[in-house]
Amino acid sequence: MAKLLRIHPDNPQPRLIAEVVQALQEGAVIIYPTDTVYSFGCDLRKQKAIEYIARLKGLKPEKADFSIIFDDLSRLSEFTRSVDNPTYKLLRRALPGPYTFILEASNAIPRYFKHNKKTVGIRIPDHTIPRTIVRELGFPIIASSVHDDEDDIQEYFTDPELIYERYKNDVDYVIDGGIGQLFASTVIDLTGGQPEVIREGIGTLDIL
């Protein structure tokens, strides 16, 4: 059964963050808050955990299109191909924030996802808990919204205690960082000549 951890959203308790980090290093699957909806996550290096999250969401692992959570832009070049100066300025302007940016994947991405991904979604949420987890882990974690885009919005998507009741037998940890948002991130594809809005979510388009 999952463990419910109540972590302060602005000042995460180091002891609890350390517990989550150790669990992730051991292959745990967690549910954690972001600046948008709650998300499933695991250490990007843990292939079995990635495949498990895909199955949990009813997806074939080779078809799953998970995003990656960073704590800042410093490690971006390890996972994406080099970006031009206007693209980098856009990322700096928007992040941290409620955006998912689709970029061309580096050669490292197929190794982690075990399929030939040409692009990857990257996120730096404006939320202290996931960024602290990533920083202490020293490696990105994956992000996959607890709800599907096609689902009707339900209260259990925003209330961590209700999320826990629903998924306590499916994951290792549920992190309670307070009530989540009802809407997902804004998704912007930066792999073409001009930014293309794939999904309009919480993030405004005035960054473009």
Accessible surface in RSA format (square Angstrom, percent):
REM  Atomic radii and reference values for relative SASA: ProtOr
REM  Chains: A
REM  Algorithm: Lee & Richards
REM  Probe-radius: 1.40
REM  Slices: 20
REM RES _ NUM      All-atoms   Total-Side   Main-Chain    Non-polar    All polar
REM                ABS   REL    ABS   REL    ABS   REL    ABS   REL    ABS   REL
RES MET A   1   166.68  86.3  89.76  59.4  76.93 183.2  68.26  58.0  98.43 130.4
RES ALA A   2     5.00   4.6   0.00   0.0   5.00  11.4   0.00   0.0   5.00  13.3
RES LYS A   3   101.95  49.7  97.17  59.6   4.78  11.4  66.33  59.7  35.62  37.9
RES LEU A   4    40.20  22.4  20.03  14.3  20.17  50.7  20.03  14.1  20.17  54.3
RES LEU A   5     8.38   4.7   8.33   6.0   0.05   0.1   8.38   5.9   0.00   0.0
RES ARG A   6   135.92  57.1 123.72  63.1  12.20  29.0  60.58  82.8  75.33  45.7
RES ILE A   7     3.76   2.1   0.00   0.0   3.76   9.1   1.03   0.7   2.72   7.4
RES HIS A   8    83.81  45.8  77.57  53.9   6.24  16.0  53.10  54.7  30.71  35.7
RES PRO A   9    49.74  36.2  47.39  43.2   2.34   8.5  47.39  39.1   2.34  14.6
RES ASP A  10    99.90  70.0  85.99  85.6  13.91  32.9  20.51  48.3  79.39  79.2
RES ASN A  11   108.97  75.1  98.46  95.2  10.51  25.3  31.19  75.1  77.78  75.2
RES PRO A  12    21.66  15.8   9.63   8.8  12.03  43.7   9.63   8.0  12.03  74.7
RES GLN A  13    66.61  37.2  64.56  47.2   2.05   4.9  37.83  80.5  28.77  21.8
RES PRO A  14   111.81  81.5 103.80  94.6   8.01  29.1 108.41  89.5   3.40  21.1
RES ARG A  15   173.39  72.8 161.69  82.4  11.70  27.9  84.84 116.0  88.54  53.7
RES LEU A  16    15.67   8.7  15.67  11.2   0.00   0.0  15.67  11.0   0.00   0.0
RES ILE A  17     3.80   2.2   3.80   2.8   0.00   0.0   3.80   2.7   0.00   0.0
RES ALA A  18    59.26  54.5  50.15  77.4   9.11  20.7  55.10  77.6   4.15  11.0
RES GLU A  19    44.19  25.4  36.35  27.5   7.84  18.7  29.24  56.6  14.95  12.2
RES VAL A  20     0.00   0.0   0.00   0.0   0.00   0.0   0.00   0.0   0.00   0.0
RES VAL A  21    12.92   8.5  12.92  11.7   0.00   0.0  12.92  11.2   0.00   0.0
RES GLN A  22   105.49  59.0 104.89  76.7   0.60   1.4  24.10  51.3  81.39  61.7
RES ALA A  23    11.87  10.9   8.54  13.2   3.34   7.6  11.58  16.3   0.29   0.8
RES LEU A  24     0.03   0.0   0.00   0.0   0.03   0.1   0.00   0.0   0.03   0.1
RES GLN A  25    88.46  49.5  77.38  56.5  11.08  26.4  21.81  46.4  66.65  50.5
RES GLU A  26   129.69  74.5  91.00  68.8  38.70  92.1  47.17  91.2  82.53  67.4
RES GLY A  27    26.52  32.7   0.00   N/A  26.52  32.7  11.48  31.5  15.04  33.7
RES ALA A  28    10.86  10.0   5.91   9.1   4.95  11.3  10.05  14.2   0.80   2.1
RES VAL A  29     6.57   4.3   6.57   6.0   0.00   0.0   6.57   5.7   0.00   0.0
RES ILE A  30     0.00   0.0   0.00   0.0   0.00   0.0   0.00   0.0   0.00   0.0
RES ILE A  31     0.00   0.0   0.00   0.0   0.00   0.0   0.00   0.0   0.00   0.0
RES TYR A  32     0.00   0.0   0.00   0.0   0.00   0.0   0.00   0.0   0.00   0.0
RES PRO A  33     3.52   2.6   3.45   3.1   0.07   0.3   3.52   2.9   0.00   0.0
RES THR A  34     9.61   6.8   2.78   2.8   6.83  16.3   2.60   3.5   7.01  10.6
RES ASP A  35    21.55  15.1  10.52  10.5  11.03  26.1  16.70  39.3   4.84   4.8
RES THR A  36     3.78   2.7   3.36   3.4   0.42   1.0   0.00   0.0   3.78   5.7
RES VAL A  37     4.06   2.7   3.36   3.0   0.70   1.7   3.49   3.0   0.57   1.5
RES TYR A  38     0.72   0.3   0.66   0.4   0.06   0.1   0.66   0.5   0.06   0.1
RES SER A  39     4.07   3.4   4.07   5.4   0.00   0.0   3.87   8.2   0.20   0.3
RES PHE A  40     2.43   1.2   2.43   1.5   0.00   0.0   2.43   1.5   0.00   0.0
RES GLY A  41     0.00   0.0   0.00   N/A   0.00   0.0   0.00   0.0   0.00   0.0
RES CYS A  42     0.03   0.0   0.03   0.0   0.00   0.0   0.03   0.1   0.00   0.0
RES ASP A  43     0.67   0.5   0.60   0.6   0.07   0.2   0.00   0.0   0.67   0.7
RES LEU A  44     0.46   0.3   0.00   0.0   0.46   1.2   0.00   0.0   0.46   1.2
RES ARG A  45   109.44  45.9  84.81  43.2  24.63  58.6  38.31  52.4  71.13  43.1
RES LYS A  46    69.21  33.8  66.47  40.8   2.75   6.5  23.07  20.8  46.15  49.2
RES GLN A  47    37.17  20.8  32.95  24.1   4.21  10.0  30.60  65.1   6.57   5.0
RES LYS A  48   176.58  86.1 171.45 105.2   5.13  12.2 114.89 103.4  61.69  65.7
RES ALA A  49     5.75   5.3   0.40   0.6   5.35  12.2   4.36   6.1   1.39   3.7
RES ILE A  50     4.08   2.3   4.08   3.0   0.00   0.0   4.08   2.9   0.00   0.0
RES GLU A  51    50.17  28.8  50.17  38.0   0.00   0.0   2.72   5.3  47.45  38.7
RES TYR A  52    73.20  34.2  73.18  41.6   0.01   0.0  59.60  44.8  13.59  16.8
RES ILE A  53     0.00   0.0   0.00   0.0   0.00   0.0   0.00   0.0   0.00   0.0
RES ALA A  54     0.00   0.0   0.00   0.0   0.00   0.0   0.00   0.0   0.00   0.0
RES ARG A  55   141.56  59.4 122.75  62.6  18.82  44.8  61.82  84.5  79.74  48.3
RES LEU A  56    51.24  28.5  19.44  13.9  31.81  80.0  25.61  18.0  25.64  69.0
RES LYS A  57    37.06  18.1  16.64  10.2  20.42  48.6  13.03  11.7  24.03  25.6
RES GLY A  58    69.06  85.2   0.00   N/A  69.06  85.2  37.03 101.6  32.03  71.7
RES LEU A  59    74.32  41.4  65.65  47.0   8.67  21.8  69.73  49.0   4.60  12.4
RES LYS A  60   134.99  65.9 129.89  79.7   5.10  12.1  74.46  67.0  60.53  64.5
RES PRO A  61    41.49  30.2  37.31  34.0   4.18  15.2  37.69  31.1   3.80  23.6
RES GLU A  62    90.17  51.8  78.67  59.5  11.50  27.4  40.49  78.3  49.67  40.6
RES LYS A  63   153.36  74.8 129.05  79.2  24.31  57.9  75.50  68.0  77.86  82.9
RES ALA A  64     2.65   2.4   1.29   2.0   1.36   3.1   1.57   2.2   1.08   2.9
RES ASP A  65   116.75  81.8  90.46  90.0  26.29  62.2  29.07  68.4  87.68  87.4
RES PHE A  66     6.79   3.4   3.59   2.2   3.19   8.3   4.94   3.0   1.84   5.3
RES SER A  67    19.53  16.5  18.69  24.9   0.85   1.9   2.69   5.7  16.85  23.6
RES ILE A  68     0.00   0.0   0.00   0.0   0.00   0.0   0.00   0.0   0.00   0.0
RES ILE A  69     0.00   0.0   0.00   0.0   0.00   0.0   0.00   0.0   0.00   0.0
RES PHE A  70     3.60   1.8   3.58   2.2   0.02   0.1   3.60   2.2   0.00   0.0
RES ASP A  71    31.77  22.3  23.19  23.1   8.58  20.3   1.55   3.6  30.22  30.1
RES ASP A  72    63.79  44.7  60.85  60.6   2.94   6.9  31.50  74.1  32.29  32.2
RES LEU A  73    23.02  12.8  13.43   9.6   9.59  24.1  13.84   9.7   9.18  24.7
RES SER A  74    91.37  77.2  51.87  69.2  39.50  91.0  52.69 112.2  38.68  54.2
RES ARG A  75    69.61  29.2  69.10  35.2   0.51   1.2  36.41  49.8  33.20  20.1
RES LEU A  76     9.40   5.2   9.39   6.7   0.01   0.0   9.39   6.6   0.01   0.0
RES SER A  77    88.38  74.7  67.86  90.6  20.52  47.3  44.33  94.4  44.05  61.7
RES GLU A  78    81.57  46.8  67.14  50.8  14.43  34.4  41.38  80.0  40.19  32.8
RES PHE A  79     2.50   1.2   2.50   1.5   0.00   0.0   2.50   1.5   0.00   0.0
RES THR A  80     3.83   2.7   1.16   1.2   2.67   6.4   0.00   0.0   3.83   5.8
RES ARG A  81   121.77  51.1 113.07  57.6   8.70  20.7  33.69  46.1  88.07  53.4
RES SER A  82   114.15  96.5  80.26 107.1  33.89  78.1  51.14 108.9  63.01  88.3
RES VAL A  83    47.13  31.0  18.44  16.7  28.69  69.1  24.31  21.1  22.82  61.9
RES ASP A  84    88.61  62.1  72.94  72.6  15.67  37.1  41.77  98.3  46.84  46.7
RES ASN A  85    93.22  64.3  83.43  80.6   9.80  23.6  31.60  76.1  61.62  59.6
RES PRO A  86    95.71  69.8  85.67  78.1  10.04  36.5  89.89  74.2   5.82  36.2
RES THR A  87    23.81  16.9  20.73  21.0   3.07   7.3   4.51   6.1  19.29  29.2
RES TYR A  88    82.09  38.3  82.09  46.7   0.00   0.0  55.30  41.6  26.79  33.0
RES LYS A  89   118.32  57.7 114.47  70.2   3.84   9.1  65.22  58.7  53.09  56.6
RES LEU A  90     8.42   4.7   8.42   6.0   0.00   0.0   8.42   5.9   0.00   0.0
RES LEU A  91     0.00   0.0   0.00   0.0   0.00   0.0   0.00   0.0   0.00   0.0
RES ARG A  92   151.15  63.5 134.43  68.5  16.72  39.8  27.62  37.8 123.52  74.9
RES ARG A  93   142.35  59.8 107.80  55.0  34.55  82.3  67.61  92.4  74.73  45.3
RES ALA A  94     6.24   5.7   0.00   0.0   6.24  14.2   2.05   2.9   4.18  11.1
RES LEU A  95    16.29   9.1   0.79   0.6  15.50  39.0   1.65   1.2  14.65  39.4
RES PRO A  96    67.86  49.5  51.54  47.0  16.32  59.3  51.54  42.6  16.32 101.4
RES GLY A  97     3.23   4.0   0.00   N/A   3.23   4.0   3.23   8.9   0.00   0.0
RES PRO A  98    26.84  19.6  26.84  24.5   0.00   0.0  26.84  22.2   0.00   0.0
RES TYR A  99    11.03   5.1  11.03   6.3   0.00   0.0   5.48   4.1   5.54   6.8
RES THR A 100     9.86   7.0   9.86  10.0   0.00   0.0   6.16   8.3   3.70   5.6
RES PHE A 101     0.00   0.0   0.00   0.0   0.00   0.0   0.00   0.0   0.00   0.0
RES ILE A 102    36.54  20.8  36.54  27.2   0.00   0.0  36.54  26.3   0.00   0.0
RES LEU A 103     4.44   2.5   4.20   3.0   0.25   0.6   4.44   3.1   0.00   0.0
RES GLU A 104    81.81  47.0  78.30  59.2   3.51   8.3  22.75  44.0  59.06  48.2
RES ALA A 105     4.45   4.1   0.24   0.4   4.22   9.6   0.24   0.3   4.22  11.2
RES SER A 106    17.50  14.8  15.23  20.3   2.27   5.2  15.54  33.1   1.96   2.7
RES ASN A 107   117.30  80.9 104.62 101.1  12.67  30.5  33.75  81.2  83.55  80.8
RES ALA A 108    14.32  13.2  11.63  17.9   2.69   6.1  11.88  16.7   2.44   6.5
RES ILE A 109     0.00   0.0   0.00   0.0   0.00   0.0   0.00   0.0   0.00   0.0
RES PRO A 110    36.69  26.7  32.75  29.9   3.94  14.3  33.03  27.3   3.66  22.7
RES ARG A 111   138.44  58.1 126.65  64.6  11.79  28.1  68.11  93.1  70.32  42.6
RES TYR A 112    34.91  16.3  31.27  17.8   3.64   9.5  17.21  12.9  17.70  21.8
RES PHE A 113     6.86   3.4   2.00   1.2   4.86  12.7   2.00   1.2   4.86  13.9
RES LYS A 114   130.48  63.7  99.60  61.1  30.87  73.5  63.86  57.5  66.61  71.0
RES HIS A 115    38.27  20.9  26.78  18.6  11.49  29.4  30.96  31.9   7.31   8.5
RES ASN A 116   103.22  71.2  80.89  78.2  22.33  53.8  34.47  83.0  68.75  66.5
RES LYS A 117    18.21   8.9   8.93   5.5   9.28  22.1  10.39   9.3   7.82   8.3
RES LYS A 118   144.74  70.6 132.46  81.3  12.29  29.3  93.35  84.0  51.40  54.8
RES THR A 119    51.26  36.5  49.71  50.4   1.55   3.7  24.18  32.5  27.09  40.9
RES VAL A 120     1.87   1.2   0.00   0.0   1.87   4.5   1.87   1.6   0.00   0.0
RES GLY A 121    10.13  12.5   0.00   N/A  10.13  12.5   3.92  10.8   6.21  13.9
RES ILE A 122     0.00   0.0   0.00   0.0   0.00   0.0   0.00   0.0   0.00   0.0
RES ARG A 123    12.87   5.4  12.87   6.6   0.00   0.0   6.88   9.4   5.99   3.6
RES ILE A 124     3.38   1.9   3.38   2.5   0.00   0.0   3.38   2.4   0.00   0.0
RES PRO A 125     0.00   0.0   0.00   0.0   0.00   0.0   0.00   0.0   0.00   0.0
RES ASP A 126    91.93  64.4  76.00  75.6  15.93  37.7   4.35  10.2  87.58  87.3
RES HIS A 127    29.00  15.8  23.02  16.0   5.97  15.3  21.36  22.0   7.63   8.9
RES THR A 128    45.16  32.1  43.10  43.7   2.06   4.9  21.00  28.2  24.15  36.5
RES ILE A 129     0.00   0.0   0.00   0.0   0.00   0.0   0.00   0.0   0.00   0.0
RES PRO A 130     0.00   0.0   0.00   0.0   0.00   0.0   0.00   0.0   0.00   0.0
RES ARG A 131    54.72  23.0  54.72  27.9   0.00   0.0   1.89   2.6  52.83  32.0
RES THR A 132    14.24  10.1  14.24  14.4   0.00   0.0  12.34  16.6   1.90   2.9
RES ILE A 133     0.00   0.0   0.00   0.0   0.00   0.0   0.00   0.0   0.00   0.0
RES VAL A 134     6.15   4.0   5.40   4.9   0.75   1.8   5.40   4.7   0.75   2.0
RES ARG A 135   134.07  56.3 116.52  59.4  17.55  41.8  53.85  73.6  80.22  48.6
RES GLU A 136    99.72  57.3  75.41  57.1  24.31  57.9  14.82  28.7  84.90  69.3
RES LEU A 137    12.06   6.7   0.00   0.0  12.06  30.3   0.04   0.0  12.02  32.3
RES GLY A 138    40.15  49.5   0.00   N/A  40.15  49.5  30.21  82.9   9.95  22.3
RES PHE A 139    17.40   8.7  15.98   9.9   1.42   3.7  16.60  10.1   0.80   2.3
RES PRO A 140     1.19   0.9   1.19   1.1   0.00   0.0   1.19   1.0   0.00   0.0
RES ILE A 141     0.00   0.0   0.00   0.0   0.00   0.0   0.00   0.0   0.00   0.0
RES ILE A 142     0.00   0.0   0.00   0.0   0.00   0.0   0.00   0.0   0.00   0.0
RES ALA A 143    11.35  10.4   7.63  11.8   3.72   8.5   7.76  10.9   3.60   9.5
RES SER A 144    10.55   8.9   4.09   5.5   6.46  14.9   6.42  13.7   4.13   5.8
RES SER A 145    28.48  24.1  23.32  31.1   5.17  11.9   4.66   9.9  23.82  33.4
RES VAL A 146     7.80   5.1   0.96   0.9   6.84  16.5   0.96   0.8   6.84  18.5
RES HIS A 147    10.78   5.9   8.57   6.0   2.21   5.7   9.16   9.4   1.63   1.9
RES ASP A 148    55.93  39.2  52.75  52.5   3.18   7.5  13.80  32.5  42.13  42.0
RES ASP A 149    90.97  63.7  60.18  59.9  30.78  72.8  24.73  58.2  66.24  66.1
RES GLU A 150   154.76  88.9 121.33  91.8  33.43  79.6  74.14 143.4  80.62  65.8
RES ASP A 151    63.30  44.3  49.43  49.2  13.87  32.8  10.34  24.3  52.96  52.8
RES ASP A 152   111.53  78.1 100.35  99.9  11.18  26.4  22.90  53.9  88.63  88.4
RES ILE A 153    68.22  38.8  43.06  32.1  25.16  60.6  43.06  31.0  25.16  68.3
RES GLN A 154    81.52  45.6  78.30  57.2   3.22   7.7  13.60  28.9  67.92  51.5
RES GLU A 155   119.28  68.5 106.80  80.8  12.48  29.7  40.73  78.8  78.55  64.1
RES TYR A 156    57.46  26.8  56.53  32.2   0.93   2.4  41.10  30.9  16.36  20.2
RES PHE A 157     3.05   1.5   2.77   1.7   0.28   0.7   2.77   1.7   0.28   0.8
RES THR A 158    12.31   8.8  12.31  12.5   0.00   0.0   3.04   4.1   9.27  14.0
RES ASP A 159    31.66  22.2  31.66  31.5   0.00   0.0   1.23   2.9  30.42  30.3
RES PRO A 160     4.55   3.3   4.55   4.2   0.00   0.0   4.55   3.8   0.00   0.0
RES GLU A 161    85.43  49.0  84.29  63.8   1.15   2.7  21.30  41.2  64.13  52.4
RES LEU A 162    69.04  38.5  66.68  47.7   2.37   5.9  66.74  46.9   2.30   6.2
RES ILE A 163     0.00   0.0   0.00   0.0   0.00   0.0   0.00   0.0   0.00   0.0
RES TYR A 164    33.00  15.4  33.00  18.8   0.00   0.0  17.60  13.2  15.40  19.0
RES GLU A 165    98.56  56.6  83.73  63.3  14.83  35.3  39.58  76.6  58.98  48.2
RES ARG A 166   121.03  50.8  94.07  48.0  26.96  64.2  35.96  49.2  85.06  51.6
RES TYR A 167    20.02   9.3  20.02  11.4   0.00   0.0  11.50   8.6   8.52  10.5
RES LYS A 168    50.14  24.5  50.05  30.7   0.09   0.2  16.06  14.5  34.08  36.3
RES ASN A 169   115.99  80.0  83.90  81.1  32.09  77.3  31.84  76.6  84.16  81.3
RES ASP A 170    48.02  33.6  41.83  41.6   6.18  14.6   2.67   6.3  45.35  45.2
RES VAL A 171    10.86   7.1   0.00   0.0  10.86  26.2   3.34   2.9   7.52  20.4
RES ASP A 172    68.64  48.1  60.76  60.5   7.88  18.6  12.11  28.5  56.52  56.4
RES TYR A 173    29.28  13.7  29.28  16.7   0.00   0.0   9.71   7.3  19.58  24.1
RES VAL A 174     0.00   0.0   0.00   0.0   0.00   0.0   0.00   0.0   0.00   0.0
RES ILE A 175     0.00   0.0   0.00   0.0   0.00   0.0   0.00   0.0   0.00   0.0
RES ASP A 176    20.05  14.0  17.19  17.1   2.86   6.8   1.16   2.7  18.89  18.8
RES GLY A 177     8.57  10.6   0.00   N/A   8.57  10.6   0.99   2.7   7.58  17.0
RES GLY A 178    34.12  42.1   0.00   N/A  34.12  42.1  30.98  85.0   3.14   7.0
RES ILE A 179   125.74  71.6  93.79  69.9  31.95  77.0  93.79  67.5  31.95  86.7
RES GLY A 180    15.46  19.1   0.00   N/A  15.46  19.1   7.16  19.6   8.30  18.6
RES GLN A 181    88.76  49.6  86.30  63.1   2.46   5.9   7.59  16.2  81.16  61.6
RES LEU A 182    79.99  44.5  76.97  55.1   3.02   7.6  77.52  54.4   2.47   6.6
RES PHE A 183   124.59  62.3 122.47  75.9   2.12   5.5 124.59  75.5   0.00   0.0
RES ALA A 184    11.35  10.4   6.63  10.2   4.72  10.7   6.63   9.3   4.72  12.5
RES SER A 185     5.35   4.5   4.38   5.8   0.97   2.2   0.72   1.5   4.64   6.5
RES THR A 186     0.00   0.0   0.00   0.0   0.00   0.0   0.00   0.0   0.00   0.0
RES VAL A 187    17.82  11.7  17.82  16.1   0.00   0.0  17.82  15.5   0.00   0.0
RES ILE A 188     0.00   0.0   0.00   0.0   0.00   0.0   0.00   0.0   0.00   0.0
RES ASP A 189    28.42  19.9  27.96  27.8   0.46   1.1   2.05   4.8  26.38  26.3
RES LEU A 190    20.96  11.7   4.06   2.9  16.90  42.5   5.47   3.8  15.49  41.7
RES THR A 191    46.62  33.2  21.40  21.7  25.22  60.1   9.99  13.4  36.63  55.4
RES GLY A 192    52.48  64.7   0.00   N/A  52.48  64.7  35.10  96.3  17.37  38.9
RES GLY A 193    80.73  99.6   0.00   N/A  80.73  99.6  42.19 115.8  38.53  86.3
RES GLN A 194   143.63  80.3 133.90  97.9   9.73  23.2  56.73 120.8  86.90  65.9
RES PRO A 195    57.06  41.6  36.60  33.4  20.46  74.4  36.60  30.2  20.46 127.2
RES GLU A 196   102.97  59.1  99.18  75.0   3.78   9.0  33.87  65.5  69.10  56.4
RES VAL A 197    55.79  36.7  30.35  27.5  25.44  61.3  30.35  26.4  25.44  69.0
RES ILE A 198    91.58  52.1  61.80  46.0  29.79  71.8  64.52  46.5  27.06  73.4
RES ARG A 199    71.31  29.9  65.30  33.3   6.01  14.3  47.33  64.7  23.98  14.5
RES GLU A 200   120.07  68.9  89.58  67.8  30.49  72.6  25.31  48.9  94.76  77.4
RES GLY A 201    25.06  30.9   0.00   N/A  25.06  30.9   8.56  23.5  16.51  37.0
RES ILE A 202    58.35  33.2  39.04  29.1  19.31  46.5  45.85  33.0  12.49  33.9
RES GLY A 203     2.17   2.7   0.00   N/A   2.17   2.7   1.61   4.4   0.56   1.3
RES THR A 204    80.90  57.5  74.46  75.5   6.44  15.4  70.51  94.7  10.38  15.7
RES LEU A 205    61.77  34.4  49.69  35.5  12.08  30.4  50.27  35.3  11.50  30.9
RES ASP A 206   123.21  86.3  85.83  85.4  37.38  88.4  49.65 116.8  73.56  73.4
RES ILE A 207    20.10  11.4  16.67  12.4   3.43   8.3  18.93  13.6   1.17   3.2
RES LEU A 208    90.37  50.3  32.02  22.9  58.35 146.7  57.58  40.4  32.79  88.2
END  Absolute sums over single chains surface
CHAIN  1 A     9997.8       8010.5       1987.3       4843.4       5154.4
END  Absolute sums over all chains
TOTAL          9997.8       8010.5       1987.3       4843.4       5154.4
